[in-house]
Each structure stands twice: as C-alpha cells, then as structure tokens.
Amino acid sequence: MESRQAIIMGASSGMGHRIAEILLEKGWRVGVAARREEMLLPLKEKYPGKVVTACIDVNDPKADEQLLKMVEQMNGVDLYFHISGIGKQNLTLEQDIEMNTVETNGTGFTRCITTMFNYMAKNGGGHIAAISSIAGTKGLGAAPSYSATKAFQNCYLEALEQQASMRHLNIRITDIRPGFVDTPLLGDNPHYPMLIDTESASQEIVRAVLGKKHVHVLDWRYRILTPLWRLIPRWLWRRLNIH
C-alpha cells in the first residue's frame, strides 16, 4: 500500500512549497517545516486537517529533537524529503558565504538525514529523499562551497543506501539532482543556462520520488550534460569559465 505520511524540510517557498502542495493534492498528509513557520500557514488553511507545521532551522543543534517531535505529532512518517539548502555564487570567496553554505548543506543536512535514517531503522523503514544538485558533478569555481557540499550530499546518500542494504533495513534513498531551477534561491539573475521552471521541476521530482528512483537528474538536458562534464579532464576543466 502506498505511503501517505510525509515530512518536507524546507517547504516555505519554491520547490519545497510546491512539492508539498502536489503531495497534498494526491491525498497525502504532510508535515511542513522551515525557519519561517508563518510561510507555511497558508498550506494549513488550504488543507485543514492534512497539514502539520513546525519552525525548524536545520542549523539549530536541537533540530533533531524538533524533527522527532514533529514525527511524533504526526504519529509516524513514511517519506522524509529534505529540500532545505542554500547556495550562492562567490567569485570573491567571501568566507561567511562559504561557511554558511557548509553549515547548512553539510552539517544541517547530515543532522536531519541521520535523525530520520535512525528513526526509520528503528521503526520498520521508510523513504528518504533529498534535493542535491548537478553542481556536485564537478568543482565549480563560481560556487566552491556549494558544489563541494552537493558532492558531499551525493556521496552521503549513496553511502546510506549501501548501509541500509548492509544492515538489511527497509529504507529507500532517492537523490534528486536538479540543474538550475527558477526559484528564490537563484535571486534576480535571469542569465542561468537551461533554466527549469518551478512547476515542471516539482512535478518531475514528485514522479521520481513516488517512482522510487535511486538517483534522478532533471531535466533531460542535464541528463545529457552531466555525463559529458565527467569526461572533461582536470587540466581543461580548470581553464573553463563556468558561472
């Protein structure tokens, strides 16, 4: 029987908000969490009785406790979807940008993912999905910490998938790797190549997660591009002007 209880971390805007709506439209009961809980209240009003909200900052050392409290409030969870993340171009290598990105996409990500993995390991399994990025394919000079943390996420999710198999746990992992999606994360820059609109991206992501994909790159253009990126030798890659 299809699972019907999901928690989405990072649902205040953009893809997280739209993905929550899509799951709700499909009949799921959804817990939505973000730093700005007031941004989640319209969902609760639109879908009475089907939405649980929580104010959770993934960088708060107590975020794990808050997340488990939300699970308890929902009486269990079948799908945990980690969408929370930040990323900026940083051609001047400002240290604050680098450190904040590492904290959110590295430490915060790990804190929440491990919390849910351990919960599912003790409670019969479940499904963990996360949005990483194609930026993890190669080190991007325009966004060093962003591409590095996305590579970390790719590798971490792959490792957890192997650990679940080694421990015979009924835990499925889905790594979603989008290209550039037109969300508030990109700011006001209209010049990103091969931009994907939020609606198309959100619909494709939900199909991939409900289809229980292990790894899904979107959209089709990036599925062609990223394998070619991997073939570019390091001596050539470091000379390319990509941003």
C-alpha positions as CSV (number, residue, x, y, z in Angstrom):
1,M,0.0,0.0,0.0
2,E,1.3,3.5,-0.9
3,S,2.7,5.5,1.9
4,R,0.7,8.6,2.8
5,Q,2.6,10.5,5.5
6,A,5.4,12.8,4.5
7,I,7.6,15.5,6.1
8,I,9.2,18.1,4.0
9,M,12.1,20.1,5.4
10,G,12.4,23.4,3.6
11,A,8.8,24.0,2.4
12,S,8.4,27.7,2.9
13,S,8.9,28.6,-0.8
14,G,10.0,27.4,-4.2
15,M,10.1,23.7,-4.9
16,G,9.5,22.7,-1.3
17,H,6.3,24.6,-1.1
18,R,5.0,23.3,-4.5
19,I,6.0,19.7,-3.8
20,A,4.0,19.9,-0.5
21,E,1.0,21.1,-2.5
22,I,1.4,18.3,-5.0
23,L,1.5,15.6,-2.3
24,L,-1.5,17.1,-0.6
25,E,-3.4,17.1,-3.9
26,K,-2.6,13.4,-4.1
27,G,-4.1,12.7,-0.7
28,W,-1.0,12.7,1.5
29,R,-0.9,14.1,5.0
30,V,2.1,16.4,5.1
31,G,4.3,17.9,7.8
32,V,6.0,21.0,6.5
33,A,9.0,22.6,8.3
34,A,11.0,25.7,7.7
35,R,12.7,28.5,9.6
36,R,9.8,30.8,8.8
37,E,6.7,29.0,10.0
38,E,4.4,31.8,9.0
39,M,5.1,31.0,5.4
40,L,3.6,27.5,6.0
41,L,0.3,28.6,7.4
42,P,-1.5,29.2,4.1
43,L,-1.0,25.5,3.4
44,K,-2.5,24.6,6.7
45,E,-5.5,26.8,6.0
46,K,-6.0,25.5,2.5
47,Y,-5.8,21.8,3.5
48,P,-7.4,21.7,7.0
49,G,-6.6,18.6,9.0
50,K,-3.9,17.4,6.5
51,V,-1.0,19.7,7.3
52,V,1.3,19.9,10.4
53,T,3.7,22.8,10.6
54,A,6.9,23.3,12.5
55,C,9.5,26.0,12.9
56,I,12.8,24.2,12.4
57,D,16.2,25.6,11.5
58,V,18.4,22.8,10.3
59,N,21.4,24.6,11.8
60,D,20.0,24.6,15.3
61,P,21.7,21.8,17.3
62,K,18.3,20.9,18.6
63,A,16.8,20.5,15.1
64,D,17.0,16.7,15.5
65,E,14.8,16.8,18.6
66,Q,12.3,19.2,16.9
67,L,12.1,16.9,13.9
68,L,11.4,13.8,16.0
69,K,8.8,15.8,17.9
70,M,7.1,16.5,14.6
71,V,7.2,12.8,13.7
72,E,5.6,12.0,17.0
73,Q,2.9,14.7,16.4
74,M,2.1,13.0,13.0
75,N,2.2,9.5,14.6
76,G,4.9,8.4,12.2
77,V,6.3,9.2,8.8
78,D,6.8,7.2,5.6
79,L,8.6,9.8,3.5
80,Y,11.2,12.3,4.7
81,F,12.0,14.9,2.0
82,H,15.0,17.2,2.7
83,I,14.8,20.2,0.5
84,S,16.4,22.8,2.8
85,G,19.6,24.2,1.4
86,I,21.4,27.4,0.3
87,G,23.9,28.3,-2.4
88,K,25.4,31.5,-3.8
89,Q,28.0,32.3,-6.4
90,N,31.1,33.5,-4.6
91,L,33.7,34.7,-7.1
92,T,35.3,36.8,-4.4
93,L,35.5,33.9,-2.0
94,E,33.8,35.6,1.0
95,Q,34.4,33.4,3.9
96,D,31.0,33.9,5.5
97,I,29.2,32.7,2.4
98,E,31.4,29.6,2.3
99,M,31.0,28.8,5.9
100,N,27.2,29.3,6.0
101,T,26.8,27.1,2.9
102,V,28.9,24.3,4.5
103,E,26.9,24.6,7.8
104,T,23.5,24.4,6.1
105,N,24.3,21.9,3.2
106,G,26.8,19.9,5.2
107,T,26.1,19.9,9.0
108,G,22.4,20.8,8.8
109,F,21.8,18.2,6.1
110,T,23.6,15.5,8.0
111,R,21.8,16.3,11.2
112,C,18.4,15.9,9.7
113,I,19.1,12.9,7.4
114,T,20.8,10.9,10.1
115,T,17.9,11.6,12.5
116,M,15.4,10.3,10.0
117,F,17.5,7.3,9.0
118,N,17.9,6.2,12.6
119,Y,14.2,6.7,13.3
120,M,13.3,4.6,10.2
121,A,15.8,1.9,11.2
122,K,14.0,1.5,14.5
123,N,10.5,1.8,13.2
124,G,10.2,-0.5,10.2
125,G,11.8,1.5,7.4
126,G,10.7,4.3,5.1
127,H,11.8,6.5,2.3
128,I,14.4,9.4,2.5
129,A,14.6,11.8,-0.5
130,A,16.8,14.8,-0.8
131,I,17.4,17.5,-3.3
132,S,21.1,17.8,-4.0
133,S,22.3,19.3,-7.4
134,I,24.1,18.6,-10.6
135,A,26.6,21.1,-9.1
136,G,28.1,18.1,-7.3
137,T,29.3,16.6,-10.5
138,K,32.4,18.9,-10.7
139,G,34.0,21.6,-8.6
140,L,32.6,24.9,-9.8
141,G,34.9,27.9,-9.3
142,A,32.0,30.3,-9.2
143,A,30.4,28.4,-6.2
144,P,33.1,26.4,-4.4
145,S,31.3,25.5,-1.2
146,Y,28.0,24.9,-3.0
147,S,29.4,22.4,-5.5
148,A,31.5,20.8,-2.7
149,T,28.6,20.3,-0.4
150,K,26.4,19.0,-3.1
151,A,29.1,16.4,-4.0
152,F,29.1,15.5,-0.2
153,Q,25.4,15.1,-0.3
154,N,25.6,12.8,-3.4
155,C,28.2,10.6,-1.7
156,Y,26.5,10.6,1.7
157,L,23.2,9.5,0.3
158,E,24.9,6.7,-1.7
159,A,26.7,5.6,1.4
160,L,23.4,5.5,3.4
161,E,21.9,3.4,0.6
162,Q,24.7,0.9,0.9
163,Q,24.5,0.9,4.7
164,A,20.7,0.2,4.6
165,S,21.5,-2.8,2.4
166,M,24.3,-4.0,4.6
167,R,22.0,-3.8,7.7
168,H,19.0,-5.3,5.9
169,L,16.9,-2.2,6.6
170,N,13.8,-1.4,4.6
171,I,15.0,2.2,3.9
172,R,14.9,3.6,0.4
173,I,17.0,6.6,-0.7
174,T,16.3,9.0,-3.5
175,D,18.9,11.6,-4.6
176,I,17.3,14.3,-6.8
177,R,19.9,16.3,-8.8
178,P,18.3,19.3,-10.5
179,G,20.0,21.8,-12.8
180,F,19.1,25.5,-12.4
181,V,15.5,25.9,-11.3
182,D,13.8,29.2,-11.3
183,T,13.3,29.6,-7.5
184,P,14.1,32.4,-5.0
185,L,17.5,30.6,-4.3
186,L,18.8,32.0,-7.7
187,G,17.9,35.6,-6.8
188,D,17.2,38.0,-9.6
189,N,19.8,36.7,-12.1
190,P,17.9,35.8,-15.3
191,H,21.1,34.5,-17.1
192,Y,21.4,31.0,-15.8
193,P,21.6,28.5,-18.6
194,M,18.9,25.9,-19.3
195,L,16.6,27.3,-16.6
196,I,13.8,25.0,-15.4
197,D,10.5,26.4,-14.2
198,T,9.4,25.5,-10.7
199,E,6.2,23.8,-11.7
200,S,7.8,21.4,-14.2
201,A,10.7,20.7,-11.8
202,S,8.3,20.0,-8.9
203,Q,6.1,17.7,-10.9
204,E,9.1,15.7,-12.2
205,I,10.6,15.4,-8.8
206,V,7.4,14.0,-7.3
207,R,7.1,11.5,-10.1
208,A,10.7,10.4,-9.5
209,V,10.3,10.1,-5.7
210,L,6.9,8.2,-5.9
211,G,8.5,6.1,-8.7
212,K,11.2,5.2,-6.1
213,K,14.1,6.2,-8.2
214,H,17.6,5.9,-6.7
215,V,19.1,8.9,-8.5
216,H,17.2,11.3,-10.7
217,V,18.8,14.2,-12.7
218,L,16.5,16.8,-14.1
219,D,15.7,17.7,-16.7
220,W,16.5,15.7,-19.8
221,R,19.1,18.3,-20.9
222,Y,21.1,17.9,-17.7
223,R,20.9,14.1,-18.0
224,I,22.9,14.6,-21.3
225,L,25.2,17.3,-20.0
226,T,26.4,15.8,-16.7
227,P,27.9,12.6,-18.0
228,L,29.8,14.8,-20.5
229,W,31.1,17.0,-17.7
230,R,32.6,14.0,-16.0
231,L,34.6,13.2,-19.2
232,I,36.3,16.7,-19.2
233,P,39.9,16.2,-18.0
234,R,41.0,18.3,-15.0
235,W,43.6,20.3,-17.0
236,L,40.8,21.5,-19.3
237,W,38.2,21.9,-16.6
238,R,40.2,24.4,-14.6
239,R,40.5,26.6,-17.7
240,L,36.8,26.8,-18.3
241,N,34.8,29.9,-17.4
242,I,31.6,28.5,-16.0
243,H,29.2,30.6,-13.9
